[in-house]
Amino acid sequence: MNTSIMTSRDVMALLQISENTLLKYERIGIIKVDFRLGNRKRYYWSSIEKSLIRLSKRR
């Protein structure tokens, strides 16, 4: 299991999406924020990978 930690910017760059799209995906449950450091969101690579699989199945 890859436990690499990603920032919001990392996720946006990986998925080639805007900040608004990332926030929308969080709100509707496609992407999960794994934890926060202060006011900063952090994501595990494994969670993003699972989100990509779910997203691809929706299409």
C-alpha distance matrix in Angstrom:
0.0 3.8 6.2 9.2 12.1 14.6 18.3 20.4 21.9 18.6 17.8 21.4 21.5 18.4 19.9 23.5 24.7 27.1 26.7 28.8 26.5 23.4 25.5 26.6 23.2 22.3 25.7 25.4 21.8 20.0 17.9 17.1 17.6 15.1 17.5 20.6 22.0 25.7 26.3 23.4 20.5 16.9 13.9 10.1 9.0 6.9 10.3 12.3 10.7 11.7 15.0 15.7 15.5 17.8 20.0 20.5 21.5 24.1 26.0
3.8 0.0 3.8 5.7 9.0 11.3 15.1 17.4 18.6 15.2 14.9 18.5 18.3 15.5 17.5 20.8 22.2 24.4 24.1 26.5 24.4 21.3 23.5 25.0 21.8 21.0 24.6 24.6 21.3 19.3 16.8 16.1 16.1 13.9 16.1 18.7 19.8 23.5 24.0 20.8 18.1 14.4 11.6 8.0 6.4 5.9 9.5 10.7 9.7 11.7 14.3 14.8 15.5 17.9 19.5 20.1 21.8 24.1 25.7
6.2 3.8 0.0 3.8 6.2 9.4 12.9 15.6 17.2 14.3 14.2 18.0 18.2 15.9 17.9 21.1 22.0 23.8 22.9 25.3 23.7 20.3 22.1 24.0 21.0 19.6 23.1 23.7 20.4 18.9 15.9 14.6 13.8 11.2 12.8 15.3 16.2 19.9 20.7 17.7 15.2 11.5 9.3 5.8 6.1 6.5 9.1 10.7 11.1 12.8 14.8 16.0 17.2 19.0 20.5 21.7 23.4 25.3 27.1
9.2 5.7 3.8 0.0 3.8 6.5 10.2 13.1 14.1 11.1 11.7 15.4 15.2 13.3 15.8 18.6 19.8 21.4 20.6 23.4 22.1 18.6 20.7 22.9 20.3 19.1 22.8 23.7 20.7 19.0 15.7 14.8 13.6 11.7 12.9 14.7 15.1 18.8 19.3 15.9 13.8 10.1 8.3 5.7 5.4 7.8 10.0 10.4 11.3 13.8 15.1 15.8 17.7 19.7 20.4 21.7 23.9 25.5 27.0
12.1 9.0 6.2 3.8 0.0 3.8 7.0 10.2 11.7 9.3 10.0 13.6 14.1 12.9 15.2 17.8 18.3 19.3 18.0 20.9 20.0 16.4 18.0 20.6 18.3 16.8 20.3 21.7 19.0 17.8 14.1 12.9 11.0 9.3 9.9 11.1 11.6 15.2 15.6 12.2 10.1 6.5 5.7 4.7 6.2 9.1 9.9 10.2 12.2 14.4 14.9 16.1 18.5 19.8 20.3 22.2 24.4 25.5 27.0
14.6 11.3 9.4 6.5 3.8 0.0 3.8 6.7 7.9 5.6 6.6 9.9 10.5 9.9 12.2 14.3 14.8 15.7 14.4 17.5 16.7 13.2 15.2 17.9 15.9 14.7 18.4 19.9 17.7 16.1 12.5 12.0 10.1 9.9 10.6 11.2 11.9 15.0 14.5 10.8 8.7 5.7 5.1 6.0 6.6 10.2 10.2 9.1 11.7 14.2 13.8 14.7 17.6 18.8 18.6 20.6 23.2 23.8 25.1
18.3 15.1 12.9 10.2 7.0 3.8 0.0 3.8 5.3 5.1 6.4 8.7 9.9 10.6 12.4 13.8 13.6 13.6 11.8 15.0 15.0 11.6 13.1 16.3 15.0 13.7 17.0 19.2 17.5 16.4 12.7 12.3 9.8 10.6 10.5 9.9 10.4 12.8 11.7 7.9 6.5 5.1 6.4 9.0 10.0 13.4 12.5 11.2 14.3 16.5 15.3 16.3 19.6 20.3 19.6 21.9 24.6 24.7 25.9
20.4 17.4 15.6 13.1 10.2 6.7 3.8 0.0 3.8 5.4 5.1 6.1 8.6 9.9 10.6 11.6 10.6 10.1 8.1 11.2 11.3 8.0 9.6 12.8 12.0 11.0 14.2 16.4 15.4 14.3 10.9 11.2 9.2 11.3 11.6 10.9 12.1 13.8 11.7 8.3 6.5 6.8 7.6 10.8 11.6 14.6 13.0 11.0 14.4 16.3 14.3 15.2 18.7 19.0 17.7 20.3 23.0 22.6 23.7
21.9 18.6 17.2 14.1 11.7 7.9 5.3 3.8 0.0 3.8 5.4 5.0 6.1 8.5 9.9 9.9 9.7 9.2 8.2 11.9 12.1 9.6 11.8 14.8 14.3 14.0 17.1 19.1 18.4 16.8 13.7 14.6 12.9 14.8 15.1 14.2 14.7 16.3 14.3 10.9 9.9 9.9 10.5 13.1 13.0 16.4 15.4 12.9 15.8 18.2 16.3 16.4 20.1 20.7 19.1 21.1 24.3 23.9 24.5
18.6 15.2 14.3 11.1 9.3 5.6 5.1 5.4 3.8 0.0 3.8 5.5 5.2 6.1 8.6 9.6 10.4 11.3 11.0 14.5 13.8 11.1 13.8 16.4 15.0 14.9 18.4 19.9 18.5 16.5 13.3 14.2 12.9 14.1 14.9 14.9 15.5 17.8 16.3 12.6 11.0 9.6 9.2 10.8 10.0 13.6 13.3 10.7 13.1 16.0 14.6 14.4 17.9 19.2 17.9 19.5 22.7 23.0 23.5
17.8 14.9 14.2 11.7 10.0 6.6 6.4 5.1 5.4 3.8 0.0 3.8 5.4 5.1 6.1 8.1 8.3 9.7 9.5 12.4 11.0 8.2 11.2 13.3 11.5 11.7 15.3 16.4 15.0 12.7 9.8 11.3 10.8 12.5 14.1 14.7 16.2 18.4 16.6 13.1 10.6 9.4 8.0 9.8 8.8 11.8 10.8 7.8 10.5 13.0 11.1 11.0 14.7 15.6 14.2 16.2 19.2 19.3 20.0
21.4 18.5 18.0 15.4 13.6 9.9 8.7 6.1 5.0 5.5 3.8 0.0 3.8 5.5 5.3 5.5 5.1 6.2 6.8 9.8 8.6 6.8 10.2 12.1 11.1 12.1 15.2 16.4 15.9 13.6 11.3 13.4 13.1 15.4 16.8 16.8 18.3 19.9 17.6 14.4 12.4 12.2 11.3 13.5 12.5 15.4 14.0 10.8 13.3 15.5 13.1 12.5 16.3 16.9 14.7 16.6 19.9 19.4 19.6
21.5 18.3 18.2 15.2 14.1 10.5 9.9 8.6 6.1 5.2 5.4 3.8 0.0 3.8 5.6 4.9 6.8 8.5 9.9 13.1 11.9 10.6 14.0 15.8 14.6 15.8 18.9 19.9 19.2 16.6 14.4 16.4 16.1 17.9 19.2 19.2 20.2 22.1 20.1 16.7 15.0 14.2 13.3 14.7 13.0 16.1 15.7 12.3 14.0 16.9 15.0 13.7 17.4 18.7 16.5 17.6 21.2 21.2 20.9
18.4 15.5 15.9 13.3 12.9 9.9 10.6 9.9 8.5 6.1 5.1 5.5 3.8 0.0 3.8 5.6 8.0 10.8 12.2 14.9 12.9 11.3 14.9 16.2 14.2 15.5 18.9 19.3 18.1 15.1 13.0 15.2 15.4 16.8 18.8 19.6 20.8 23.2 21.5 18.0 15.6 14.1 12.2 12.8 10.4 13.2 13.1 9.6 10.6 13.8 12.3 10.6 14.1 15.9 14.1 14.9 18.4 19.0 18.8
19.9 17.5 17.9 15.8 15.2 12.2 12.4 10.6 9.9 8.6 6.1 5.3 5.6 3.8 0.0 3.8 5.5 8.9 10.8 12.7 10.0 9.1 12.9 13.5 11.4 13.5 16.6 16.6 15.8 12.6 11.2 14.2 15.1 17.1 19.4 20.3 22.1 24.2 22.1 18.8 16.2 15.2 13.1 14.1 12.0 14.0 13.1 9.3 10.5 12.9 10.6 8.7 12.3 13.6 11.1 12.1 15.7 15.7 15.5
23.5 20.8 21.1 18.6 17.8 14.3 13.8 11.6 9.9 9.6 8.1 5.5 4.9 5.6 3.8 0.0 3.8 7.0 9.9 11.8 9.8 9.9 13.5 14.2 13.1 15.4 18.1 18.3 18.2 15.2 14.1 17.0 17.6 19.9 21.8 22.2 23.7 25.4 23.0 19.9 17.8 17.3 15.9 17.3 15.3 17.7 16.8 13.0 14.3 16.7 14.2 12.2 15.8 16.8 13.9 14.7 18.3 17.9 17.1
24.7 22.2 22.0 19.8 18.3 14.8 13.6 10.6 9.7 10.4 8.3 5.1 6.8 8.0 5.5 3.8 0.0 3.8 6.7 8.1 6.0 6.7 10.2 10.7 10.2 12.6 14.9 15.4 15.8 13.3 12.4 15.4 16.0 18.8 20.6 20.7 22.6 23.9 21.1 18.3 16.3 16.5 15.4 17.5 16.2 18.4 16.7 13.2 15.1 16.8 13.8 12.6 16.2 16.3 13.3 14.9 18.2 17.1 16.6
27.1 24.4 23.8 21.4 19.3 15.7 13.6 10.1 9.2 11.3 9.7 6.2 8.5 10.8 8.9 7.0 3.8 0.0 3.8 5.4 5.2 6.4 8.7 9.9 10.7 12.5 14.3 15.6 16.5 14.8 13.6 16.1 16.1 19.3 20.5 20.0 21.6 22.4 19.3 16.9 15.4 16.5 16.2 18.9 18.3 20.6 18.7 15.5 18.0 19.5 16.3 15.7 19.3 19.1 16.1 18.2 21.2 19.7 19.5
26.7 24.1 22.9 20.6 18.0 14.4 11.8 8.1 8.2 11.0 9.5 6.8 9.9 12.2 10.8 9.9 6.7 3.8 0.0 3.8 5.4 5.1 6.2 8.6 9.9 10.6 12.3 14.4 15.2 14.2 12.6 14.4 13.8 17.1 17.8 16.9 18.5 19.0 15.7 13.7 12.4 14.1 14.5 17.6 17.8 20.2 17.9 15.2 18.3 19.6 16.3 16.7 20.3 19.7 17.2 19.8 22.5 21.0 21.4
28.8 26.5 25.3 23.4 20.9 17.5 15.0 11.2 11.9 14.5 12.4 9.8 13.1 14.9 12.7 11.8 8.1 5.4 3.8 0.0 3.8 5.5 5.1 6.2 8.7 9.9 10.5 12.4 14.1 13.6 12.8 14.9 14.8 18.5 19.4 18.7 20.7 20.9 17.4 15.9 14.5 16.6 16.7 19.9 20.1 22.0 19.3 16.8 19.8 20.4 16.8 17.3 20.7 19.4 16.8 19.6 21.9 19.8 20.2
26.5 24.4 23.7 22.1 20.0 16.7 15.0 11.3 12.1 13.8 11.0 8.6 11.9 12.9 10.0 9.8 6.0 5.2 5.4 3.8 0.0 3.8 5.4 4.9 6.1 8.6 9.7 10.6 12.0 10.7 10.5 13.2 14.1 17.6 19.2 19.2 21.6 22.4 19.2 17.3 15.1 16.4 15.6 18.3 18.1 19.7 17.0 14.3 16.9 17.4 13.7 13.9 17.1 15.9 13.1 15.8 18.2 16.1 16.5
23.4 21.3 20.3 18.6 16.4 13.2 11.6 8.0 9.6 11.1 8.2 6.8 10.6 11.3 9.1 9.9 6.7 6.4 5.1 5.5 3.8 0.0 3.8 5.4 5.1 6.2 8.6 10.1 10.5 9.2 7.7 10.0 10.5 13.9 15.5 15.7 18.1 19.1 16.2 14.0 11.5 12.6 11.9 14.8 14.9 16.6 13.8 11.4 14.5 15.1 11.7 12.5 15.9 14.9 12.7 15.8 18.1 16.6 17.6
25.5 23.5 22.1 20.7 18.0 15.2 13.1 9.6 11.8 13.8 11.2 10.2 14.0 14.9 12.9 13.5 10.2 8.7 6.2 5.1 5.4 3.8 0.0 3.8 5.5 5.1 6.1 8.7 9.8 10.0 8.8 10.2 10.2 14.0 15.0 14.8 17.5 17.9 14.6 13.3 11.1 13.1 13.1 16.4 17.3 18.7 15.6 13.8 17.2 17.2 13.8 15.3 18.4 16.8 15.0 18.4 20.2 18.3 19.7
26.6 25.0 24.0 22.9 20.6 17.9 16.3 12.8 14.8 16.4 13.3 12.1 15.8 16.2 13.5 14.2 10.7 9.9 8.6 6.2 4.9 5.4 3.8 0.0 3.8 5.4 5.0 6.2 8.4 8.6 8.9 11.1 12.3 16.0 17.6 17.9 20.8 21.3 18.1 16.9 14.5 16.2 15.5 18.3 18.9 19.8 16.4 14.7 17.5 17.0 13.3 14.7 17.4 15.2 13.1 16.5 18.0 15.6 17.0
23.2 21.8 21.0 20.3 18.3 15.9 15.0 12.0 14.3 15.0 11.5 11.1 14.6 14.2 11.4 13.1 10.2 10.7 9.9 8.7 6.1 5.1 5.5 3.8 0.0 3.8 5.5 5.3 6.0 5.0 5.5 8.3 10.4 13.8 16.0 17.1 20.2 21.3 18.6 16.8 13.8 14.6 13.1 15.5 15.8 16.3 13.0 11.2 13.9 13.2 9.5 11.1 13.7 11.6 9.8 13.4 14.9 13.0 14.8
22.3 21.0 19.6 19.1 16.8 14.7 13.7 11.0 14.0 14.9 11.7 12.1 15.8 15.5 13.5 15.4 12.6 12.5 10.6 9.9 8.6 6.2 5.1 5.4 3.8 0.0 3.8 5.6 5.1 6.0 4.9 5.9 7.3 10.9 12.8 13.8 17.1 18.1 15.5 14.1 11.0 12.2 11.2 13.9 15.1 15.7 12.1 11.2 14.4 13.5 10.4 12.9 15.3 13.3 12.4 16.2 17.4 15.8 18.0
25.7 24.6 23.1 22.8 20.3 18.4 17.0 14.2 17.1 18.4 15.3 15.2 18.9 18.9 16.6 18.1 14.9 14.3 12.3 10.5 9.7 8.6 6.1 5.0 5.5 3.8 0.0 3.8 5.5 7.8 8.2 8.8 10.2 13.7 15.2 15.9 19.3 19.7 16.9 16.3 13.6 15.4 14.7 17.5 18.8 19.1 15.4 14.8 17.8 16.5 13.2 15.7 17.8 15.2 14.3 18.0 18.7 16.6 18.9
25.4 24.6 23.7 23.7 21.7 19.9 19.2 16.4 19.1 19.9 16.4 16.4 19.9 19.3 16.6 18.3 15.4 15.6 14.4 12.4 10.6 10.1 8.7 6.2 5.3 5.6 3.8 0.0 3.8 5.9 8.1 9.5 12.0 15.2 17.4 18.7 22.2 23.0 20.4 19.5 16.5 17.6 16.2 18.3 19.2 18.9 15.2 14.6 16.9 15.1 11.8 14.2 15.7 12.6 11.8 15.5 15.7 13.3 15.9
21.8 21.3 20.4 20.7 19.0 17.7 17.5 15.4 18.4 18.5 15.0 15.9 19.2 18.1 15.8 18.2 15.8 16.5 15.2 14.1 12.0 10.5 9.8 8.4 6.0 5.1 5.5 3.8 0.0 3.8 5.5 6.4 9.6 12.2 14.9 16.8 20.4 21.7 19.5 18.3 15.0 15.4 13.5 15.2 16.2 15.5 11.8 11.8 14.1 11.9 9.1 12.1 13.4 10.5 10.6 14.4 14.5 13.0 16.0
20.0 19.3 18.9 19.0 17.8 16.1 16.4 14.3 16.8 16.5 12.7 13.6 16.6 15.1 12.6 15.2 13.3 14.8 14.2 13.6 10.7 9.2 10.0 8.6 5.0 6.0 7.8 5.9 3.8 0.0 3.8 6.7 10.1 12.6 15.7 17.7 21.2 22.9 20.7 18.8 15.3 15.1 12.6 13.9 14.1 13.5 10.0 9.2 11.1 9.3 5.9 8.5 10.0 7.5 7.1 10.9 11.6 10.4 13.1
17.9 16.8 15.9 15.7 14.1 12.5 12.7 10.9 13.7 13.3 9.8 11.3 14.4 13.0 11.2 14.1 12.4 13.6 12.6 12.8 10.5 7.7 8.8 8.9 5.5 4.9 8.2 8.1 5.5 3.8 0.0 3.8 6.7 9.3 12.3 14.3 17.6 19.5 17.5 15.4 11.7 11.3 8.9 10.6 11.1 11.2 7.6 6.7 9.6 8.7 5.7 8.6 11.0 9.5 9.3 12.8 14.2 13.6 15.9
17.1 16.1 14.6 14.8 12.9 12.0 12.3 11.2 14.6 14.2 11.3 13.4 16.4 15.2 14.2 17.0 15.4 16.1 14.4 14.9 13.2 10.0 10.2 11.1 8.3 5.9 8.8 9.5 6.4 6.7 3.8 0.0 3.8 6.0 9.0 11.5 15.0 16.9 15.4 13.6 9.9 9.4 7.4 9.2 11.0 10.8 7.1 7.9 11.0 9.9 8.1 11.5 13.4 12.0 12.7 16.1 17.0 16.7 19.4
17.6 16.1 13.8 13.6 11.0 10.1 9.8 9.2 12.9 12.9 10.8 13.1 16.1 15.4 15.1 17.6 16.0 16.1 13.8 14.8 14.1 10.5 10.2 12.3 10.4 7.3 10.2 12.0 9.6 10.1 6.7 3.8 0.0 3.8 5.8 7.7 11.2 13.2 11.8 9.9 6.3 6.2 5.5 8.4 11.0 11.8 8.6 9.4 12.9 12.6 11.1 14.2 16.5 15.6 15.9 19.2 20.6 20.2 22.7
15.1 13.9 11.2 11.7 9.3 9.9 10.6 11.3 14.8 14.1 12.5 15.4 17.9 16.8 17.1 19.9 18.8 19.3 17.1 18.5 17.6 13.9 14.0 16.0 13.8 10.9 13.7 15.2 12.2 12.6 9.3 6.0 3.8 0.0 3.8 7.2 10.4 13.1 12.8 10.9 7.6 6.0 5.0 6.5 10.0 10.3 7.9 9.8 12.9 12.6 12.2 15.3 17.2 16.7 17.8 20.7 21.9 22.1 24.7
17.5 16.1 12.8 12.9 9.9 10.6 10.5 11.6 15.1 14.9 14.1 16.8 19.2 18.8 19.4 21.8 20.6 20.5 17.8 19.4 19.2 15.5 15.0 17.6 16.0 12.8 15.2 17.4 14.9 15.7 12.3 9.0 5.8 3.8 0.0 3.8 6.9 9.5 9.9 8.5 6.2 5.4 6.9 8.9 12.5 13.4 11.5 13.1 16.3 16.3 15.9 18.8 20.9 20.4 21.2 24.3 25.5 25.6 28.1
20.6 18.7 15.3 14.7 11.1 11.2 9.9 10.9 14.2 14.9 14.7 16.8 19.2 19.6 20.3 22.2 20.7 20.0 16.9 18.7 19.2 15.7 14.8 17.9 17.1 13.8 15.9 18.7 16.8 17.7 14.3 11.5 7.7 7.2 3.8 0.0 3.8 5.9 6.2 5.3 4.6 5.7 8.7 11.4 14.8 16.4 14.5 15.5 19.0 19.3 18.4 21.1 23.6 23.1 23.4 26.6 28.1 27.9 30.2
22.0 19.8 16.2 15.1 11.6 11.9 10.4 12.1 14.7 15.5 16.2 18.3 20.2 20.8 22.1 23.7 22.6 21.6 18.5 20.7 21.6 18.1 17.5 20.8 20.2 17.1 19.3 22.2 20.4 21.2 17.6 15.0 11.2 10.4 6.9 3.8 0.0 3.8 5.9 5.2 6.6 7.4 10.9 13.2 16.5 18.5 17.2 18.0 21.3 22.2 21.4 23.8 26.4 26.3 26.5 29.5 31.3 31.1 33.2
25.7 23.5 19.9 18.8 15.2 15.0 12.8 13.8 16.3 17.8 18.4 19.9 22.1 23.2 24.2 25.4 23.9 22.4 19.0 20.9 22.4 19.1 17.9 21.3 21.3 18.1 19.7 23.0 21.7 22.9 19.5 16.9 13.2 13.1 9.5 5.9 3.8 0.0 3.8 5.6 8.3 10.3 13.9 16.6 19.8 21.9 20.2 20.9 24.4 25.0 23.9 26.4 29.1 28.6 28.6 31.8 33.5 33.1 35.1
26.3 24.0 20.7 19.3 15.6 14.5 11.7 11.7 14.3 16.3 16.6 17.6 20.1 21.5 22.1 23.0 21.1 19.3 15.7 17.4 19.2 16.2 14.6 18.1 18.6 15.5 16.9 20.4 19.5 20.7 17.5 15.4 11.8 12.8 9.9 6.2 5.9 3.8 0.0 3.8 6.7 9.8 13.3 16.6 19.5 21.7 19.6 19.7 23.4 24.0 22.4 24.7 27.7 27.0 26.6 29.8 31.7 30.8 32.8
23.4 20.8 17.7 15.9 12.2 10.8 7.9 8.3 10.9 12.6 13.1 14.4 16.7 18.0 18.8 19.9 18.3 16.9 13.7 15.9 17.3 14.0 13.3 16.9 16.8 14.1 16.3 19.5 18.3 18.8 15.4 13.6 9.9 10.9 8.5 5.3 5.2 5.6 3.8 0.0 3.8 6.6 10.2 13.5 16.1 18.6 16.8 16.6 20.3 21.3 19.8 21.8 24.9 24.6 24.1 27.1 29.2 28.7 30.4
20.5 18.1 15.2 13.8 10.1 8.7 6.5 6.5 9.9 11.0 10.6 12.4 15.0 15.6 16.2 17.8 16.3 15.4 12.4 14.5 15.1 11.5 11.1 14.5 13.8 11.0 13.6 16.5 15.0 15.3 11.7 9.9 6.3 7.6 6.2 4.6 6.6 8.3 6.7 3.8 0.0 3.8 6.8 10.4 13.1 15.3 13.2 13.1 16.8 17.6 16.1 18.3 21.2 20.8 20.5 23.6 25.6 25.2 27.1
16.9 14.4 11.5 10.1 6.5 5.7 5.1 6.8 9.9 9.6 9.4 12.2 14.2 14.1 15.2 17.3 16.5 16.5 14.1 16.6 16.4 12.6 13.1 16.2 14.6 12.2 15.4 17.6 15.4 15.1 11.3 9.4 6.2 6.0 5.4 5.7 7.4 10.3 9.8 6.6 3.8 0.0 3.8 6.9 9.7 12.1 10.6 10.8 14.2 15.3 14.5 16.6 19.3 19.5 19.6 22.3 24.3 24.5 26.4
13.9 11.6 9.3 8.3 5.7 5.1 6.4 7.6 10.5 9.2 8.0 11.3 13.3 12.2 13.1 15.9 15.4 16.2 14.5 16.7 15.6 11.9 13.1 15.5 13.1 11.2 14.7 16.2 13.5 12.6 8.9 7.4 5.5 5.0 6.9 8.7 10.9 13.9 13.3 10.2 6.8 3.8 0.0 3.8 6.4 8.5 6.9 7.1 10.5 11.6 11.1 13.1 15.7 16.1 16.5 19.0 21.0 21.4 23.4
10.1 8.0 5.8 5.7 4.7 6.0 9.0 10.8 13.1 10.8 9.8 13.5 14.7 12.8 14.1 17.3 17.5 18.9 17.6 19.9 18.3 14.8 16.4 18.3 15.5 13.9 17.5 18.3 15.2 13.9 10.6 9.2 8.4 6.5 8.9 11.4 13.2 16.6 16.6 13.5 10.4 6.9 3.8 0.0 3.8 5.3 5.3 6.6 8.7 10.1 10.9 12.7 14.6 15.7 16.6 18.7 20.5 21.6 23.6
9.0 6.4 6.1 5.4 6.2 6.6 10.0 11.6 13.0 10.0 8.8 12.5 13.0 10.4 12.0 15.3 16.2 18.3 17.8 20.1 18.1 14.9 17.3 18.9 15.8 15.1 18.8 19.2 16.2 14.1 11.1 11.0 11.0 10.0 12.5 14.8 16.5 19.8 19.5 16.1 13.1 9.7 6.4 3.8 0.0 3.8 5.4 5.1 6.1 8.7 9.8 10.5 12.5 14.3 15.1 16.5 18.6 20.2 21.7
6.9 5.9 6.5 7.8 9.1 10.2 13.4 14.6 16.4 13.6 11.8 15.4 16.1 13.2 14.0 17.7 18.4 20.6 20.2 22.0 19.7 16.6 18.7 19.8 16.3 15.7 19.1 18.9 15.5 13.5 11.2 10.8 11.8 10.3 13.4 16.4 18.5 21.9 21.7 18.6 15.3 12.1 8.5 5.3 3.8 0.0 3.8 5.5 5.0 6.3 8.6 9.9 10.8 12.5 14.2 15.5 16.9 18.8 20.8
10.3 9.5 9.1 10.0 9.9 10.2 12.5 13.0 15.4 13.3 10.8 14.0 15.7 13.1 13.1 16.8 16.7 18.7 17.9 19.3 17.0 13.8 15.6 16.4 13.0 12.1 15.4 15.2 11.8 10.0 7.6 7.1 8.6 7.9 11.5 14.5 17.2 20.2 19.6 16.8 13.2 10.6 6.9 5.3 5.4 3.8 0.0 3.8 5.4 5.1 6.2 8.7 10.0 10.6 12.2 14.3 15.6 16.8 19.1
12.3 10.7 10.7 10.4 10.2 9.1 11.2 11.0 12.9 10.7 7.8 10.8 12.3 9.6 9.3 13.0 13.2 15.5 15.2 16.8 14.3 11.4 13.8 14.7 11.2 11.2 14.8 14.6 11.8 9.2 6.7 7.9 9.4 9.8 13.1 15.5 18.0 20.9 19.7 16.6 13.1 10.8 7.1 6.6 5.1 5.5 3.8 0.0 3.8 5.4 4.9 6.2 8.7 9.8 10.2 12.2 14.3 15.3 17.1
10.7 9.7 11.1 11.3 12.2 11.7 14.3 14.4 15.8 13.1 10.5 13.3 14.0 10.6 10.5 14.3 15.1 18.0 18.3 19.8 16.9 14.5 17.2 17.5 13.9 14.4 17.8 16.9 14.1 11.1 9.6 11.0 12.9 12.9 16.3 19.0 21.3 24.4 23.4 20.3 16.8 14.2 10.5 8.7 6.1 5.0 5.4 3.8 0.0 3.8 5.4 5.1 6.4 8.8 9.8 10.7 12.7 14.6 16.1
11.7 11.7 12.8 13.8 14.4 14.2 16.5 16.3 18.2 16.0 13.0 15.5 16.9 13.8 12.9 16.7 16.8 19.5 19.6 20.4 17.4 15.1 17.2 17.0 13.2 13.5 16.5 15.1 11.9 9.3 8.7 9.9 12.6 12.6 16.3 19.3 22.2 25.0 24.0 21.3 17.6 15.3 11.6 10.1 8.7 6.3 5.1 5.4 3.8 0.0 3.8 5.4 5.1 6.3 8.6 10.0 10.9 12.8 15.0
15.0 14.3 14.8 15.1 14.9 13.8 15.3 14.3 16.3 14.6 11.1 13.1 15.0 12.3 10.6 14.2 13.8 16.3 16.3 16.8 13.7 11.7 13.8 13.3 9.5 10.4 13.2 11.8 9.1 5.9 5.7 8.1 11.1 12.2 15.9 18.4 21.4 23.9 22.4 19.8 16.1 14.5 11.1 10.9 9.8 8.6 6.2 4.9 5.4 3.8 0.0 3.8 5.4 5.1 6.0 8.5 9.9 10.8 13.0
15.7 14.8 16.0 15.8 16.1 14.7 16.3 15.2 16.4 14.4 11.0 12.5 13.7 10.6 8.7 12.2 12.6 15.7 16.7 17.3 13.9 12.5 15.3 14.7 11.1 12.9 15.7 14.2 12.1 8.5 8.6 11.5 14.2 15.3 18.8 21.1 23.8 26.4 24.7 21.8 18.3 16.6 13.1 12.7 10.5 9.9 8.7 6.2 5.1 5.4 3.8 0.0 3.8 5.4 5.0 6.1 8.6 10.0 11.2
15.5 15.5 17.2 17.7 18.5 17.6 19.6 18.7 20.1 17.9 14.7 16.3 17.4 14.1 12.3 15.8 16.2 19.3 20.3 20.7 17.1 15.9 18.4 17.4 13.7 15.3 17.8 15.7 13.4 10.0 11.0 13.4 16.5 17.2 20.9 23.6 26.4 29.1 27.7 24.9 21.2 19.3 15.7 14.6 12.5 10.8 10.0 8.7 6.4 5.1 5.4 3.8 0.0 3.8 5.4 5.2 6.3 8.9 10.5
17.8 17.9 19.0 19.7 19.8 18.8 20.3 19.0 20.7 19.2 15.6 16.9 18.7 15.9 13.6 16.8 16.3 19.1 19.7 19.4 15.9 14.9 16.8 15.2 11.6 13.3 15.2 12.6 10.5 7.5 9.5 12.0 15.6 16.7 20.4 23.1 26.3 28.6 27.0 24.6 20.8 19.5 16.1 15.7 14.3 12.5 10.6 9.8 8.8 6.3 5.1 5.4 3.8 0.0 3.8 5.5 5.2 6.5 9.3
20.0 19.5 20.5 20.4 20.3 18.6 19.6 17.7 19.1 17.9 14.2 14.7 16.5 14.1 11.1 13.9 13.3 16.1 17.2 16.8 13.1 12.7 15.0 13.1 9.8 12.4 14.3 11.8 10.6 7.1 9.3 12.7 15.9 17.8 21.2 23.4 26.5 28.6 26.6 24.1 20.5 19.6 16.5 16.6 15.1 14.2 12.2 10.2 9.8 8.6 6.0 5.0 5.4 3.8 0.0 3.8 5.4 5.3 7.0
20.5 20.1 21.7 21.7 22.2 20.6 21.9 20.3 21.1 19.5 16.2 16.6 17.6 14.9 12.1 14.7 14.9 18.2 19.8 19.6 15.8 15.8 18.4 16.5 13.4 16.2 18.0 15.5 14.4 10.9 12.8 16.1 19.2 20.7 24.3 26.6 29.5 31.8 29.8 27.1 23.6 22.3 19.0 18.7 16.5 15.5 14.3 12.2 10.7 10.0 8.5 6.1 5.2 5.5 3.8 0.0 3.8 5.4 5.6
21.5 21.8 23.4 23.9 24.4 23.2 24.6 23.0 24.3 22.7 19.2 19.9 21.2 18.4 15.7 18.3 18.2 21.2 22.5 21.9 18.2 18.1 20.2 18.0 14.9 17.4 18.7 15.7 14.5 11.6 14.2 17.0 20.6 21.9 25.5 28.1 31.3 33.5 31.7 29.2 25.6 24.3 21.0 20.5 18.6 16.9 15.6 14.3 12.7 10.9 9.9 8.6 6.3 5.2 5.4 3.8 0.0 3.8 5.5
24.1 24.1 25.3 25.5 25.5 23.8 24.7 22.6 23.9 23.0 19.3 19.4 21.2 19.0 15.7 17.9 17.1 19.7 21.0 19.8 16.1 16.6 18.3 15.6 13.0 15.8 16.6 13.3 13.0 10.4 13.6 16.7 20.2 22.1 25.6 27.9 31.1 33.1 30.8 28.7 25.2 24.5 21.4 21.6 20.2 18.8 16.8 15.3 14.6 12.8 10.8 10.0 8.9 6.5 5.3 5.4 3.8 0.0 3.8
26.0 25.7 27.1 27.0 27.0 25.1 25.9 23.7 24.5 23.5 20.0 19.6 20.9 18.8 15.5 17.1 16.6 19.5 21.4 20.2 16.5 17.6 19.7 17.0 14.8 18.0 18.9 15.9 16.0 13.1 15.9 19.4 22.7 24.7 28.1 30.2 33.2 35.1 32.8 30.4 27.1 26.4 23.4 23.6 21.7 20.8 19.1 17.1 16.1 15.0 13.0 11.2 10.5 9.3 7.0 5.6 5.5 3.8 0.0
